[in-house]
Amino acid sequence: MTTYVITVPGTFTTGAGPDTRARLSRALRPADPHTTRMGNTEDLDVLNVNDDNTFTLRLTVEADTGPHAEEEARRLADSALRDAGLDERTAPLGPAVITGIDSEIH
């Protein structure tokens, strides 16, 4: 198994206040990239929100392959959004992409 850092972009179509952002961050905590060597080095946050209500989720996922990691990240993101009271209309997501691989292989 390899640890992947996956980036998932999205947009809050109705805005997202501090309470919603806090609930979303809590729901994503198990996938926080700070638990990887890259996250500590790059200071990757699990949730970044821009002034225009676009956002980026950065998640860590254990998987055998890149495509499986991307699928798992989407599943985690969808679940966390639902836990925060959001759905595909209020926070549509873009395609998940691999932005880092944290492996013990040298």
C-alpha positions as CSV (number, residue, x, y, z in Angstrom):
1,M,0.0,0.0,0.0
2,T,1.1,3.5,-0.8
3,T,0.0,6.8,0.8
4,Y,-1.3,9.3,-1.8
5,V,-2.0,12.9,-1.3
6,I,-5.1,13.7,-3.4
7,T,-6.4,17.2,-4.3
8,V,-10.1,17.6,-4.9
9,P,-11.3,21.1,-6.0
10,G,-14.8,22.3,-5.5
11,T,-17.0,25.4,-5.2
12,F,-19.4,26.4,-2.5
13,T,-22.4,27.6,-4.5
14,T,-24.3,29.0,-1.5
15,G,-21.2,30.1,0.5
16,A,-19.9,28.4,3.5
17,G,-19.7,30.1,6.9
18,P,-17.2,29.4,9.6
19,D,-19.4,26.7,11.2
20,T,-19.8,24.8,8.0
21,R,-16.1,25.0,7.3
22,A,-15.3,23.8,10.8
23,R,-17.7,20.8,10.4
24,L,-16.1,19.9,7.1
25,S,-12.6,20.1,8.5
26,R,-13.6,17.9,11.4
27,A,-15.1,15.4,9.0
28,L,-11.9,15.3,7.0
29,R,-9.6,15.1,9.9
30,P,-8.7,11.4,9.5
31,A,-7.5,12.2,5.9
32,D,-5.5,15.2,7.0
33,P,-2.3,15.5,4.9
34,H,-0.3,16.8,7.9
35,T,0.0,13.1,8.9
36,T,2.4,12.5,6.0
37,R,6.0,13.6,5.6
38,M,4.9,15.8,2.6
39,G,2.2,17.4,4.7
40,N,4.6,18.4,7.4
41,T,7.2,19.7,4.9
42,E,4.7,21.5,2.6
43,D,2.3,22.6,5.4
44,L,-0.7,21.2,3.5
45,D,-4.1,22.0,4.9
46,V,-7.0,19.6,4.5
47,L,-9.3,22.5,3.5
48,N,-8.4,25.8,1.7
49,V,-11.1,28.2,0.8
50,N,-10.6,31.1,-1.6
51,D,-12.4,34.5,-1.7
52,D,-14.5,33.4,-4.6
53,N,-15.9,30.4,-2.7
54,T,-13.8,27.9,-4.6
55,F,-12.1,25.4,-2.3
56,T,-9.5,22.7,-2.3
57,L,-9.5,19.5,-0.3
58,R,-6.2,17.8,0.2
59,L,-6.6,14.2,1.5
60,T,-4.3,11.4,2.3
61,V,-5.4,8.0,1.1
62,E,-3.9,4.5,1.4
63,A,-4.3,2.6,-1.8
64,D,-2.7,0.0,-4.1
65,T,-3.0,2.2,-7.2
66,G,-3.5,5.8,-8.2
67,P,-6.9,5.3,-9.6
68,H,-8.1,3.6,-6.5
69,A,-6.6,6.5,-4.4
70,E,-8.6,9.0,-6.5
71,E,-11.8,7.0,-6.1
72,E,-11.3,6.7,-2.3
73,A,-10.6,10.5,-2.0
74,R,-13.8,11.3,-3.9
75,R,-15.7,8.9,-1.5
76,L,-14.1,10.6,1.5
77,A,-14.8,14.1,0.2
78,D,-18.5,13.3,-0.6
79,S,-19.0,11.7,2.8
80,A,-17.4,14.7,4.6
81,L,-19.5,17.2,2.6
82,R,-22.7,15.3,3.6
83,D,-21.6,15.3,7.2
84,A,-21.2,19.1,7.0
85,G,-24.7,19.5,5.6
86,L,-23.6,20.0,2.0
87,D,-24.3,18.1,-1.2
88,E,-23.4,18.0,-4.9
89,R,-25.6,21.1,-5.5
90,T,-24.2,23.3,-2.7
91,A,-20.6,22.1,-3.1
92,P,-19.9,20.4,-6.4
93,L,-16.5,18.8,-6.7
94,G,-14.1,18.7,-9.6
95,P,-11.9,15.8,-10.6
96,A,-9.6,14.3,-8.0
97,V,-5.9,14.4,-8.9
98,I,-2.8,12.9,-7.3
99,T,-0.6,15.7,-6.0
100,G,1.9,13.6,-4.0
101,I,3.0,10.1,-3.1
102,D,4.4,9.3,0.3
103,S,6.2,5.9,0.0
104,E,8.9,4.2,2.0
105,I,10.4,2.9,-1.3
106,H,13.7,4.6,-2.2
